[in-house]
Amino acid sequence: MVAERPVASVRLIGVLPHLDRPFEYAVTPATAAAEAGMRVRVRFSGKDTEGIVLGRHAEPTTDRALAPLARLVSDDVVVPPAMMRVCEEIAERCAGTVGDVLRLALPPRHARAEKADRTAAEKAAEKAAEEADQAQDEQAQDEQAQDEQAEDPADAPAADTPPSAPRRPGDRYPGLAALLSRAGSPEGPVPRAHLILDAADPWTIVAADAIADLGPDRGALVIAPDGRDVARLARVLTARGIDHEILAGAEGPEKRYRTFRRILRGATRVVLGNRSAAFAPVQDLALIICVDEADDLLEEPRAPYPHTRTVLQCRSAEERSALLFLSAGLSVPLRALADAGYLAALEPIPAPITQVRPRIVAMDEYLREREGPSGRSRMPQEALRVLRRGLAHGPVLVQVPRSGYIPAISCTFCGTRARCPTCSAPLSLRGRGGPLHCAVCGKREDGYRCPECDRPEVRAVVIGSTRTAEELHRAFPHAELVVAGGAHGPLEDAAVPEHGIVVATPGAEPDPAGGYAAALLLDADAMLARAAFDADVEAVRRWRNAIALVRPAEQDGEVLIVGTSTLPAIRELVAHRSRVFIDRVLEDRRDLDLPPFSRVAEVVGERETCRRFVDALDLPGGTDVFGPVDLERPEDAGRARAVLRIAPERARELAAVLRAAVAARSARKDRGSLRVRLDPPDVF
């Protein structure tokens, strides 16, 4: 052992839940350089295990002999103390282990990439020193020239009047400048806000302007759902000459670790990425931007399943970084955070509607009656007229629902979705002609009647999108037609035909340079009938993202929605910056005790294992337990799910109980697989 601070406290990665705590090891002369945040290898339970040093101490807390640190993997501080506190906070919120969070935060080390980056860093340091000397010489020459001009004022050039800066899209939101002025400030409250962009304001431009307004010594992190979104922002930043790095999960291990080290040593202060970049170690992080936080791509599929929004909130609190959410529409979680005073709403300066969004029309009763029998079809004549007008000015977009949506059940007469009277989850059919049942609480509804019209007849909503392209090809045989999404794969933005038709599923729409001349949103009722409690909110989000790609009305941009025009979700699109729909959603969820007015945990595992786990829980008072209920899919045979619901103010208590129960189960070495998730997006 070394003489100075011979004890190292180490947090192990990849150990069992009941071992998720710091362990002490002896520091040897070979590992004397180990400090807080560095990777080490230790012997634990007879295996070579990776860990992160939490700190060095003079005395151990135990009388037992300490095992030595086996090896110092790298002298890079990969997990600074602030990041370690973020990981601990996330583990507590999600009822998980710190080791699992560290596995999400740290890319696997790659020795060759580390060696190459060290060499590059040395060369960069030498080049920086040469440039500094050259700049000093140039400054001395400039000062000498200024002195000579001062002696002869007649030779001094006349001062030019600086040109006025062009108006930018972000300038329409005055609160954005106030947020950026306080970004990274060590004093006062941390600025956090959400900004609902008008369709005419590209999020890439607004984000690039915000990054450009930061000081040169301030760092920025931008998280977008999809790699295509990241590439779009990267192109804008490159055109402006703003240095940045892209930290993406799709990169190979060598490239990813090399990028990680460049960010770690501060080679660049602007980092872009998707979900995996939320833990990027940006130096002097002052601004965090999250784009379209309600996208399901930002939901972490690995334990402990933290949402990217949660990770960024923890980082903002710990590193005092300004937090900005950009989106085309307001999500329920953001509205709940705004109502709680956590987020400020940045409103735009009022402008004519024709300048900020396309003309949006819903296929209402007047249009259907005027058209006759074809007005009730899936693709009425009005839709073809909109596409025909749009093709004369540019490309047009046709959005169709994703074929993988789960069929929901609705009334055959009024279209009201069938819900469970016990837990308010959507009902579904068990087999063709089978009984209605609830997948959350397991109740069977043999005598179901619609709460709106009191009729017993129901039907399954089946969505098919394959024939859309065929129908359009017959209607427009001379127009170039391309399909994006699903089995056809993504379509590059540059591949959009100039006067062609793009048929895309939600989220797969390419973004052409000049925008779409028109958009057609088909099967709106089917999207709203998806078997999920947030189907209406999710449909509005996907529609708004498509509308944001269409030119403003003053440039002849128009959008037609084919669906029941009296539905609140469709009326929300026609209204401009309305809050009526989201207010109604929140009111309904309050009455039904659904999130965000409750917090939910999900326990999934083998049938008997799940039952024993739930029965043994010492749950906080007021916790509702639904299930366990057998899962329906063939691959889940023999597995069951239980849902726990509690008031938001007691969510930490529930998380602590679940975390302790999982650790106790691990210590007992109970058999059977089990998964615990807090706030799962698809529980209802």
C-alpha positions as CSV (number, residue, x, y, z in Angstrom):
1,M,0.0,0.0,0.0
2,V,1.1,3.6,-0.6
3,A,1.7,5.9,2.3
4,E,-0.6,8.7,1.3
5,R,-4.3,8.1,1.2
6,P,-3.9,4.3,0.9
7,V,-7.6,3.5,0.7
8,A,-9.7,3.8,-2.5
9,S,-13.5,3.8,-2.5
10,V,-14.7,2.1,-5.6
11,R,-18.2,1.8,-7.2
12,L,-18.4,-1.4,-9.2
13,I,-20.1,-1.8,-12.6
14,G,-22.2,-4.8,-13.5
15,V,-22.6,-6.3,-10.0
16,L,-25.8,-7.7,-8.6
17,P,-28.4,-5.2,-7.1
18,H,-27.7,-6.1,-3.5
19,L,-24.0,-5.3,-4.1
20,D,-24.6,-1.9,-5.5
21,R,-22.6,0.1,-3.0
22,P,-19.0,1.4,-2.6
23,F,-16.3,-1.1,-1.8
24,E,-12.9,-0.2,-0.3
25,Y,-9.6,-1.4,-1.9
26,A,-5.9,-0.8,-1.1
27,V,-4.0,1.5,-3.4
28,T,-0.7,-0.1,-4.6
29,P,2.3,1.8,-5.9
30,A,1.3,0.6,-9.4
31,T,-2.1,2.3,-9.0
32,A,-1.0,5.3,-7.0
33,A,-2.2,7.7,-9.7
34,A,-5.8,6.5,-9.2
35,E,-8.1,9.4,-8.4
36,A,-11.8,10.1,-8.2
37,G,-13.6,9.4,-11.5
38,M,-10.9,7.1,-13.0
39,R,-11.5,3.5,-14.3
40,V,-9.9,0.7,-12.4
41,R,-10.0,-3.1,-12.4
42,V,-10.5,-5.0,-9.2
43,R,-10.9,-8.6,-8.1
44,F,-14.5,-9.2,-6.9
45,S,-16.1,-12.5,-6.1
46,G,-13.2,-14.2,-8.0
47,K,-13.7,-12.2,-11.2
48,D,-12.0,-9.2,-12.8
49,T,-14.5,-6.4,-12.4
50,E,-14.5,-2.8,-13.7
51,G,-15.1,0.0,-11.3
52,I,-15.0,3.8,-10.8
53,V,-13.0,5.4,-8.1
54,L,-15.1,7.5,-5.8
55,G,-12.3,8.9,-3.8
56,R,-9.1,8.3,-1.8
57,H,-9.0,8.1,2.1
58,A,-6.4,7.8,4.8
59,E,-8.2,5.2,6.9
60,P,-10.5,2.3,5.9
61,T,-14.0,1.9,7.5
62,T,-13.5,-1.8,8.2
63,D,-11.1,-3.9,10.2
64,R,-10.7,-6.5,7.4
65,A,-7.7,-6.6,5.2
66,L,-8.3,-4.8,1.9
67,A,-7.8,-6.3,-1.5
68,P,-5.5,-4.3,-3.8
69,L,-6.6,-2.4,-6.8
70,A,-5.6,-4.8,-9.6
71,R,-5.0,-2.2,-12.3
72,L,-5.5,1.5,-13.2
73,V,-7.2,1.2,-16.6
74,S,-6.7,4.8,-17.6
75,D,-5.8,8.1,-16.0
76,D,-8.8,9.8,-17.7
77,V,-11.4,11.2,-15.3
78,V,-14.3,9.6,-17.1
79,V,-16.9,10.2,-14.3
80,P,-16.4,13.5,-12.6
81,P,-18.0,13.9,-9.1
82,A,-20.9,15.8,-10.6
83,M,-21.7,13.1,-13.1
84,M,-21.5,10.4,-10.4
85,R,-24.1,12.3,-8.4
86,V,-26.3,12.5,-11.5
87,C,-26.0,8.7,-11.9
88,E,-26.9,8.2,-8.2
89,E,-29.9,10.4,-8.6
90,I,-31.1,8.6,-11.7
91,A,-30.7,5.2,-9.9
92,E,-32.9,6.5,-7.0
93,R,-35.6,7.8,-9.3
94,C,-35.8,4.7,-11.4
95,A,-35.4,2.1,-8.6
96,G,-32.3,0.8,-10.3
97,T,-28.6,0.4,-9.5
98,V,-25.8,3.0,-10.0
99,G,-23.8,0.4,-11.8
100,D,-26.5,0.0,-14.5
101,V,-26.6,3.8,-14.9
102,L,-22.8,3.9,-15.2
103,R,-23.0,1.3,-17.9
104,L,-25.4,3.6,-19.8
105,A,-23.2,6.6,-19.3
106,L,-19.8,5.2,-20.2
107,P,-18.9,3.7,-23.6
108,P,-16.6,0.7,-23.5
109,R,-12.9,1.7,-23.4
110,H,-11.0,1.2,-26.7
111,A,-7.2,1.2,-26.2
112,R,-6.3,1.9,-29.8
113,A,-8.7,4.9,-29.9
114,E,-7.3,6.2,-26.6
115,K,-3.8,6.0,-27.9
116,A,-4.6,7.7,-31.2
117,D,-6.5,10.5,-29.4
118,R,-3.6,11.1,-27.0
119,T,-1.3,11.5,-30.0
120,A,-3.8,13.9,-31.6
121,A,-4.1,15.9,-28.4
122,E,-0.3,16.3,-28.2
123,K,-0.2,17.6,-31.8
124,A,-3.1,19.9,-31.1
125,A,-1.3,21.3,-28.1
126,E,1.8,22.0,-30.1
127,K,-0.2,23.6,-32.9
128,A,-2.0,25.8,-30.4
129,A,1.3,27.0,-28.9
130,E,2.6,27.9,-32.3
131,E,-0.6,29.8,-33.2
132,A,-0.5,31.6,-29.9
133,D,3.1,32.8,-30.6
134,Q,2.0,33.8,-34.1
135,A,-1.0,35.7,-32.8
136,Q,1.2,37.5,-30.3
137,D,3.5,38.6,-33.1
138,E,0.6,39.8,-35.2
139,Q,-0.8,41.7,-32.3
140,A,2.5,43.5,-31.8
141,Q,2.5,44.5,-35.5
142,D,-1.1,45.7,-35.3
143,E,-0.3,47.8,-32.2
144,Q,2.7,49.4,-34.0
145,A,0.4,50.1,-37.0
146,Q,-2.2,51.7,-34.8
147,D,0.5,53.9,-33.2
148,E,1.6,55.1,-36.6
149,Q,-2.0,55.9,-37.6
150,A,-2.5,57.8,-34.4
151,E,0.5,60.1,-35.3
152,D,-1.2,60.9,-38.7
153,P,-5.0,61.0,-38.2
154,A,-5.6,62.0,-41.8
155,D,-4.5,58.5,-43.0
156,A,-6.9,56.7,-40.6
157,P,-9.7,55.0,-42.5
158,A,-13.2,56.2,-42.0
159,A,-15.3,54.1,-39.6
160,D,-18.0,52.0,-41.3
161,T,-21.5,51.8,-40.0
162,P,-22.1,48.2,-38.9
163,P,-24.9,46.6,-40.9
164,S,-28.0,45.7,-39.0
165,A,-28.3,42.0,-38.1
166,P,-31.0,40.1,-40.1
167,R,-34.0,38.9,-38.1
168,R,-33.7,35.3,-37.0
169,P,-36.5,32.8,-36.3
170,G,-35.5,32.6,-32.6
171,D,-35.9,36.4,-32.3
172,R,-39.6,35.9,-32.4
173,Y,-39.4,34.3,-28.9
174,P,-38.1,37.1,-26.5
175,G,-37.8,34.7,-23.6
176,L,-35.1,32.7,-25.4
177,A,-32.6,35.6,-25.2
178,A,-33.3,35.9,-21.5
179,L,-32.7,32.2,-21.0
180,L,-29.4,32.3,-22.9
181,S,-28.2,35.3,-21.0
182,R,-28.4,33.4,-17.8
183,A,-27.1,30.0,-19.2
184,G,-24.2,28.8,-17.2
185,S,-24.6,31.5,-14.5
186,P,-23.3,30.3,-11.1
187,E,-25.8,32.5,-9.3
188,G,-29.6,32.6,-9.2
189,P,-32.1,30.0,-10.3
190,V,-31.2,27.7,-13.2
191,P,-33.2,28.7,-16.3
192,R,-35.4,26.0,-17.7
193,A,-38.1,26.5,-20.4
194,H,-40.1,24.8,-23.1
195,L,-40.6,26.5,-26.5
196,I,-43.4,25.5,-28.9
197,L,-42.2,26.4,-32.3
198,D,-44.5,27.7,-35.0
199,A,-44.4,25.6,-38.2
200,A,-42.5,28.3,-40.1
201,D,-39.6,28.2,-37.6
202,P,-37.2,25.3,-38.2
203,W,-35.9,23.9,-35.0
204,T,-32.5,23.4,-36.5
205,I,-32.1,27.1,-37.1
206,V,-33.4,28.1,-33.7
207,A,-31.0,25.6,-32.0
208,A,-28.1,26.8,-34.1
209,D,-28.8,30.4,-33.2
210,A,-29.0,29.6,-29.5
211,I,-25.6,27.8,-29.7
212,A,-24.0,30.7,-31.6
213,D,-25.2,33.1,-28.9
214,L,-23.4,31.3,-26.2
215,G,-19.9,32.5,-25.2
216,P,-16.9,30.7,-26.7
217,D,-16.1,29.2,-23.3
218,R,-19.6,27.8,-22.8
219,G,-20.6,24.2,-23.6
220,A,-23.8,23.0,-25.3
221,L,-25.5,19.6,-25.6
222,V,-28.3,19.0,-28.1
223,I,-30.3,15.7,-27.9
224,A,-32.5,14.8,-30.8
225,P,-34.6,11.6,-31.2
226,D,-33.2,10.3,-34.5
227,G,-29.9,10.2,-36.2
228,R,-31.3,12.1,-39.2
229,D,-32.3,15.0,-36.9
230,V,-28.8,15.1,-35.6
231,A,-27.4,15.1,-39.1
232,R,-29.7,18.0,-40.1
233,L,-28.5,20.2,-37.2
234,A,-24.9,19.2,-37.9
235,R,-25.2,20.5,-41.5
236,V,-26.5,23.8,-40.2
237,L,-23.6,24.1,-37.7
238,T,-21.0,23.2,-40.3
239,A,-22.4,25.8,-42.7
240,R,-21.9,28.4,-39.9
241,G,-18.4,27.3,-39.0
242,I,-19.4,26.1,-35.5
243,D,-17.2,23.2,-34.3
244,H,-19.1,20.3,-32.9
245,E,-19.0,16.6,-32.2
246,I,-21.6,13.9,-32.9
247,L,-21.8,11.2,-30.2
248,A,-24.1,8.6,-31.7
249,G,-24.8,5.0,-30.5
250,A,-24.7,3.7,-34.1
251,E,-20.9,4.4,-34.4
252,G,-18.4,1.6,-33.9
253,P,-16.7,1.2,-30.5
254,E,-13.4,2.7,-31.7
255,K,-14.9,5.8,-33.3
256,R,-17.4,6.3,-30.4
257,Y,-14.6,6.1,-27.8
258,R,-12.4,8.5,-29.7
259,T,-15.2,11.0,-29.9
260,F,-15.9,10.5,-26.2
261,R,-12.3,11.3,-25.3
262,R,-12.3,14.5,-27.5
263,I,-15.4,15.7,-25.6
264,L,-13.8,14.7,-22.3
265,R,-10.7,16.7,-22.9
266,G,-12.6,19.7,-24.1
267,A,-11.5,19.6,-27.7
268,T,-15.0,20.9,-28.6
269,R,-17.7,22.3,-26.5
270,V,-20.7,21.6,-28.7
271,V,-22.0,18.0,-28.7
272,L,-24.9,16.6,-30.7
273,G,-26.4,13.2,-30.3
274,N,-29.4,11.0,-29.7
275,R,-30.4,9.2,-26.5
276,S,-27.0,7.7,-25.8
277,A,-25.4,11.2,-25.8
278,A,-27.4,12.4,-22.8
279,F,-24.4,11.6,-20.5
280,A,-21.8,13.2,-22.8
281,P,-19.1,14.8,-20.6
282,V,-19.3,18.3,-22.1
283,Q,-16.9,20.8,-20.5
284,D,-18.4,23.9,-18.9
285,L,-21.9,22.8,-19.9
286,A,-24.1,25.8,-20.0
287,L,-27.0,24.9,-22.3
288,I,-28.9,21.6,-22.8
289,I,-31.4,21.4,-25.7
290,C,-33.8,18.5,-26.1
291,V,-35.8,18.3,-29.3
292,D,-39.2,16.6,-29.3
293,E,-38.8,15.0,-25.9
294,A,-42.1,13.0,-26.3
295,D,-40.6,10.9,-29.1
296,D,-40.5,7.2,-28.1
297,L,-36.9,7.0,-29.3
298,L,-35.8,8.9,-26.2
299,E,-37.1,6.1,-24.0
300,E,-34.2,4.0,-22.7
301,P,-34.7,0.2,-23.3
302,R,-32.0,-0.9,-20.9
303,A,-32.1,-1.0,-17.1
304,P,-32.9,1.0,-15.1
305,Y,-34.9,2.5,-18.1
306,P,-34.5,6.2,-17.5
307,H,-36.2,8.6,-19.9
308,T,-33.8,11.0,-21.6
309,R,-35.9,13.8,-20.1
310,T,-35.1,12.5,-16.6
311,V,-31.3,12.3,-17.4
312,L,-31.2,15.9,-18.7
313,Q,-33.2,17.2,-15.7
314,C,-30.7,15.6,-13.3
315,R,-27.8,17.1,-15.2
316,S,-29.4,20.5,-15.3
317,A,-29.9,20.5,-11.5
318,E,-26.4,19.1,-10.8
319,E,-24.3,21.1,-13.3
320,R,-26.5,24.3,-13.2
321,S,-27.1,24.1,-17.0
322,A,-29.9,25.9,-18.7
323,L,-32.5,23.4,-20.0
324,L,-34.5,24.1,-23.1
325,F,-37.2,21.8,-24.7
326,L,-37.9,22.5,-28.4
327,S,-41.0,20.9,-30.0
328,A,-43.8,21.5,-32.5
329,G,-46.4,20.8,-29.8
330,L,-46.8,20.7,-26.1
331,S,-46.6,17.2,-24.4
332,V,-48.3,16.2,-21.3
333,P,-45.1,15.8,-19.2
334,L,-43.9,19.3,-20.2
335,R,-47.3,20.8,-19.4
336,A,-47.2,19.2,-16.0
337,L,-43.7,20.6,-15.4
338,A,-44.8,24.0,-16.5
339,D,-47.9,23.9,-14.2
340,A,-45.6,23.0,-11.3
341,G,-43.4,26.0,-12.0
342,Y,-40.4,23.9,-13.1
343,L,-40.5,25.1,-16.7
344,A,-41.2,28.6,-18.2
345,A,-43.3,28.8,-21.4
346,L,-41.6,30.9,-24.1
347,E,-44.3,32.5,-26.2
348,P,-43.6,34.1,-29.6
349,I,-44.3,37.7,-30.7
350,P,-47.8,37.6,-32.4
351,A,-47.6,37.4,-36.2
352,P,-50.1,36.9,-39.0
353,I,-51.1,33.3,-39.2
354,T,-50.3,33.0,-42.9
355,Q,-46.6,33.8,-42.1
356,V,-46.1,31.2,-39.4
357,R,-48.0,28.1,-40.5
358,P,-49.7,26.5,-43.6
359,R,-53.4,26.6,-44.2
360,I,-54.9,23.7,-42.2
361,V,-58.3,22.2,-43.1
362,A,-60.1,19.2,-41.6
363,M,-62.4,17.1,-43.8
364,D,-65.6,18.4,-42.1
365,E,-69.3,17.6,-42.8
366,Y,-69.6,20.5,-45.2
367,L,-66.8,19.2,-47.4
368,R,-68.1,15.7,-47.2
369,E,-71.7,16.6,-48.1
370,R,-70.6,18.9,-50.9
371,E,-68.6,16.1,-52.4
372,G,-71.2,13.5,-52.2
373,P,-70.7,9.7,-51.6
374,S,-66.9,9.9,-52.2
375,G,-66.6,12.4,-49.3
376,R,-67.0,9.4,-47.0
377,S,-64.2,7.4,-48.5
378,R,-60.7,7.0,-47.2
379,M,-59.3,9.3,-49.8
380,P,-62.0,11.8,-50.9
381,Q,-61.8,14.0,-54.0
382,E,-60.8,17.0,-51.8
383,A,-57.6,15.2,-50.8
384,L,-56.7,14.6,-54.5
385,R,-57.4,18.3,-55.2
386,V,-55.0,19.3,-52.4
387,L,-52.3,17.0,-53.8
388,R,-52.9,18.2,-57.3
389,R,-52.5,21.9,-56.3
390,G,-49.4,21.1,-54.2
391,L,-47.7,19.1,-57.0
392,A,-47.8,22.3,-59.2
393,H,-45.6,24.1,-56.6
394,G,-43.4,21.4,-55.2
395,P,-43.3,18.1,-53.4
396,V,-46.2,16.9,-51.4
397,L,-46.3,14.7,-48.3
398,V,-48.9,11.9,-47.5
399,Q,-48.7,10.7,-44.0
400,V,-50.3,7.3,-43.2
401,P,-50.4,5.5,-39.8
402,R,-47.8,2.9,-39.0
403,S,-48.9,-0.6,-39.9
404,G,-47.6,-1.9,-36.5
405,Y,-50.2,-0.1,-34.4
406,I,-52.1,-2.4,-32.0
407,P,-55.8,-2.6,-32.9
408,A,-58.1,-0.9,-30.5
409,I,-61.8,-1.3,-29.8
410,S,-64.3,1.4,-30.5
411,C,-68.1,1.8,-30.7
412,T,-69.5,1.0,-34.1
413,F,-72.0,3.9,-33.9
414,C,-70.2,6.9,-32.3
415,G,-66.5,5.8,-32.5
416,T,-65.9,6.2,-28.7
417,R,-63.0,4.1,-27.6
418,A,-63.8,1.2,-25.3
419,R,-62.2,1.7,-21.8
420,C,-62.0,-0.5,-18.8
421,P,-64.5,0.8,-16.1
422,T,-62.0,-0.3,-13.4
423,C,-58.7,1.1,-14.4
424,S,-59.5,3.2,-17.5
425,A,-57.1,1.3,-19.7
426,P,-58.2,0.5,-23.3
427,L,-60.1,-2.7,-23.8
428,S,-59.1,-5.3,-26.4
429,L,-60.6,-8.4,-28.0
430,R,-59.3,-11.8,-27.1
431,G,-59.3,-13.6,-30.4
432,R,-61.8,-13.2,-33.2
433,G,-65.3,-12.7,-31.8
434,G,-63.9,-13.3,-28.2
435,P,-64.8,-11.3,-25.1
436,L,-63.6,-7.8,-24.3
437,H,-60.9,-7.8,-21.6
438,C,-58.4,-5.4,-20.0
439,A,-54.7,-6.2,-20.2
440,V,-53.9,-4.0,-17.2
441,C,-56.2,-5.2,-14.4
442,G,-57.4,-8.5,-16.1
443,K,-61.1,-7.7,-15.9
444,R,-63.4,-9.3,-18.5
445,E,-66.3,-7.2,-19.8
446,D,-69.1,-9.4,-21.1
447,G,-71.8,-6.7,-20.9
448,Y,-70.0,-3.7,-22.2
449,R,-72.1,-0.7,-23.4
450,C,-70.7,2.5,-24.8
451,P,-70.7,5.3,-22.2
452,E,-71.7,7.8,-24.8
453,C,-74.5,6.2,-26.8
454,D,-75.2,3.1,-24.7
455,R,-74.8,0.7,-27.6
456,P,-73.2,-2.7,-27.2
457,E,-71.7,-3.1,-30.6
458,V,-67.9,-2.6,-31.0
459,R,-65.4,-3.1,-33.7
460,A,-61.7,-3.5,-34.0
461,V,-59.8,-0.6,-35.7
462,V,-57.5,-2.1,-38.3
463,I,-54.9,0.1,-40.0
464,G,-53.4,-0.7,-43.4
465,S,-51.0,1.6,-45.2
466,T,-49.6,-0.5,-48.1
467,R,-52.3,0.3,-50.6
468,T,-52.0,4.0,-50.2
469,A,-49.0,4.3,-52.5
470,E,-50.9,2.1,-55.1
471,E,-54.0,4.3,-55.0
472,L,-51.9,7.5,-55.4
473,H,-50.0,6.0,-58.3
474,R,-53.2,5.3,-60.1
475,A,-54.5,8.8,-59.4
476,F,-51.2,10.5,-60.4
477,P,-49.5,8.2,-62.9
478,H,-47.1,10.9,-64.1
479,A,-45.9,12.1,-60.7
480,E,-42.8,10.5,-59.2
481,L,-43.7,8.6,-56.0
482,V,-41.5,7.4,-53.2
483,V,-42.2,5.7,-49.9
484,A,-40.5,6.3,-46.6
485,G,-40.6,4.3,-43.4
486,G,-41.6,0.7,-42.5
487,A,-40.2,-2.0,-44.8
488,H,-39.1,0.6,-47.3
489,G,-36.6,2.2,-44.9
490,P,-35.7,5.8,-44.5
491,L,-35.5,8.3,-47.3
492,E,-32.8,11.0,-47.4
493,D,-33.8,14.6,-47.5
494,A,-32.1,15.2,-50.8
495,A,-33.9,12.3,-52.4
496,V,-37.3,14.0,-52.2
497,P,-38.5,14.6,-55.8
498,E,-39.0,18.2,-56.7
499,H,-42.6,17.7,-57.9
500,G,-43.3,14.3,-56.5
501,I,-45.3,12.5,-53.8
502,V,-43.8,11.2,-50.6
503,V,-45.8,8.6,-48.7
504,A,-44.4,8.3,-45.2
505,T,-45.2,6.8,-41.8
506,P,-45.1,9.1,-38.7
507,G,-41.5,9.9,-37.8
508,A,-40.0,8.8,-41.2
509,E,-40.9,12.0,-43.1
510,P,-37.9,13.4,-45.0
511,D,-37.3,17.2,-44.8
512,P,-36.7,18.7,-48.2
513,A,-34.8,22.0,-48.5
514,G,-37.7,24.2,-49.5
515,G,-40.4,22.3,-47.5
516,Y,-43.5,20.6,-48.8
517,A,-46.1,22.5,-50.9
518,A,-48.9,20.4,-49.3
519,A,-49.5,17.6,-46.9
520,L,-52.3,15.0,-46.6
521,L,-52.8,13.4,-43.2
522,L,-54.8,10.2,-43.8
523,D,-56.6,7.8,-41.5
524,A,-56.7,10.3,-38.7
525,D,-59.4,8.4,-36.8
526,A,-57.3,5.2,-36.9
527,M,-54.3,7.0,-35.4
528,L,-56.6,8.3,-32.6
529,A,-57.9,4.8,-32.0
530,R,-54.6,3.2,-31.1
531,A,-54.8,1.0,-28.0
532,A,-53.0,3.3,-25.6
533,F,-54.2,5.9,-23.1
534,D,-52.1,8.6,-24.8
535,A,-53.1,7.8,-28.4
536,D,-54.7,11.3,-28.9
537,V,-51.7,13.2,-27.6
538,E,-49.3,11.1,-29.6
539,A,-51.3,11.5,-32.8
540,V,-51.3,15.3,-32.4
541,R,-47.5,15.3,-31.8
542,R,-46.9,13.3,-35.0
543,W,-49.3,15.4,-37.0
544,R,-47.6,18.6,-35.8
545,N,-44.2,17.3,-36.8
546,A,-45.5,16.6,-40.3
547,I,-47.2,20.1,-40.5
548,A,-43.9,21.7,-39.5
549,L,-42.4,20.5,-42.8
550,V,-45.0,22.3,-44.9
551,R,-44.5,25.8,-46.3
552,P,-46.4,28.7,-44.7
553,A,-49.8,29.7,-46.1
554,E,-48.3,32.9,-47.7
555,Q,-46.2,30.5,-49.8
556,D,-49.4,28.5,-50.8
557,G,-48.7,25.7,-48.2
558,E,-51.8,23.8,-47.2
559,V,-52.6,20.7,-45.1
560,L,-55.7,18.5,-45.2
561,I,-56.7,16.1,-42.4
562,V,-59.0,13.3,-43.3
563,G,-60.8,12.3,-40.2
564,T,-63.7,13.2,-37.9
565,S,-63.4,16.9,-37.8
566,T,-65.3,17.3,-34.5
567,L,-62.8,15.3,-32.5
568,P,-60.8,17.5,-30.1
569,A,-57.4,16.3,-31.4
570,I,-58.2,17.2,-34.9
571,R,-59.7,20.6,-33.9
572,E,-56.5,21.2,-32.0
573,L,-54.6,21.2,-35.3
574,V,-56.9,23.7,-37.0
575,A,-56.7,26.1,-34.1
576,H,-53.6,28.2,-33.8
577,R,-51.6,27.8,-30.6
578,S,-54.6,26.6,-28.7
579,R,-54.5,25.1,-25.2
580,V,-58.0,23.7,-25.2
581,F,-57.0,20.2,-26.2
582,I,-54.2,19.8,-23.7
583,D,-56.4,21.2,-20.9
584,R,-59.1,18.7,-21.7
585,V,-56.6,15.9,-21.8
586,L,-55.3,16.9,-18.3
587,E,-58.8,17.2,-17.0
588,D,-59.7,13.7,-18.2
589,R,-56.5,12.2,-16.8
590,R,-57.2,13.9,-13.5
591,D,-60.6,12.3,-13.3
592,L,-59.2,8.9,-14.4
593,D,-56.2,9.1,-12.0
594,L,-53.8,8.6,-14.9
595,P,-50.3,10.1,-15.3
596,P,-49.2,12.8,-14.6
597,F,-51.6,12.9,-11.7
598,S,-50.3,9.5,-10.6
599,R,-47.0,7.7,-10.9
600,V,-46.9,4.1,-12.2
601,A,-44.6,1.2,-11.8
602,E,-44.6,-2.0,-13.7
603,V,-43.4,-5.5,-12.5
604,V,-43.0,-8.1,-15.3
605,G,-41.7,-11.6,-14.8
606,E,-42.6,-15.3,-14.6
607,R,-46.1,-15.8,-13.4
608,E,-45.3,-17.2,-9.9
609,T,-42.2,-15.0,-9.5
610,C,-44.2,-11.8,-10.2
611,R,-47.0,-12.8,-7.8
612,R,-44.6,-13.6,-5.0
613,F,-42.7,-10.4,-5.5
614,V,-45.8,-8.2,-5.4
615,D,-47.3,-10.0,-2.4
616,A,-44.1,-9.5,-0.4
617,L,-43.9,-5.7,-1.1
618,D,-44.4,-3.4,1.9
619,L,-46.1,-0.7,-0.3
620,P,-46.7,2.9,0.8
621,G,-50.2,3.8,1.8
622,G,-52.5,4.6,-1.1
623,T,-50.8,2.4,-3.6
624,D,-53.2,0.7,-6.1
625,V,-52.2,-2.7,-7.3
626,F,-53.5,-4.1,-10.6
627,G,-52.8,-7.7,-11.4
628,P,-50.7,-9.7,-11.8
629,V,-52.2,-10.4,-15.2
630,D,-50.9,-13.0,-17.8
631,L,-49.3,-11.4,-20.8
632,E,-50.9,-12.1,-24.2
633,R,-48.2,-12.4,-26.7
634,P,-47.0,-15.9,-27.6
635,E,-43.4,-15.1,-26.8
636,D,-44.6,-14.0,-23.3
637,A,-46.2,-17.4,-22.4
638,G,-46.0,-18.1,-18.7
639,R,-45.2,-14.5,-17.9
640,A,-47.3,-12.0,-16.0
641,R,-47.4,-8.2,-15.3
642,A,-48.5,-6.2,-12.3
643,V,-49.1,-2.4,-12.3
644,L,-48.6,-0.3,-9.2
645,R,-50.1,3.2,-9.1
646,I,-49.4,5.9,-6.5
647,A,-49.7,9.7,-6.0
648,P,-46.8,11.7,-7.4
649,E,-45.7,13.1,-4.1
650,R,-45.1,9.5,-2.8
651,A,-43.3,8.2,-5.9
652,R,-39.9,8.4,-4.2
653,E,-41.2,6.1,-1.5
654,L,-42.5,3.6,-4.0
655,A,-39.2,3.7,-5.9
656,A,-37.3,3.1,-2.6
657,V,-39.5,0.1,-1.7
658,L,-39.0,-1.5,-5.2
659,R,-35.3,-0.9,-5.2
660,A,-34.9,-2.5,-1.7
661,A,-37.1,-5.4,-2.7
662,V,-35.1,-6.1,-5.9
663,A,-31.9,-6.0,-3.8
664,A,-33.3,-8.3,-1.2
665,R,-34.4,-10.7,-3.9
666,S,-30.9,-10.7,-5.4
667,A,-29.4,-11.3,-2.0
668,R,-31.6,-14.4,-1.5
669,K,-30.8,-15.6,-5.0
670,D,-34.4,-16.1,-5.8
671,R,-35.1,-18.0,-9.0
672,G,-37.0,-16.6,-11.9
673,S,-36.6,-13.5,-14.1
674,L,-38.1,-10.1,-13.1
675,R,-38.1,-6.6,-14.5
676,V,-39.2,-3.5,-12.6
677,R,-39.8,-0.2,-14.5
678,L,-41.0,3.2,-13.2
679,D,-43.2,5.4,-15.4
680,P,-43.2,2.9,-18.3
681,P,-44.7,4.7,-21.4
682,D,-46.9,1.8,-22.6
683,V,-48.5,0.5,-19.3
684,F,-52.0,1.7,-20.1
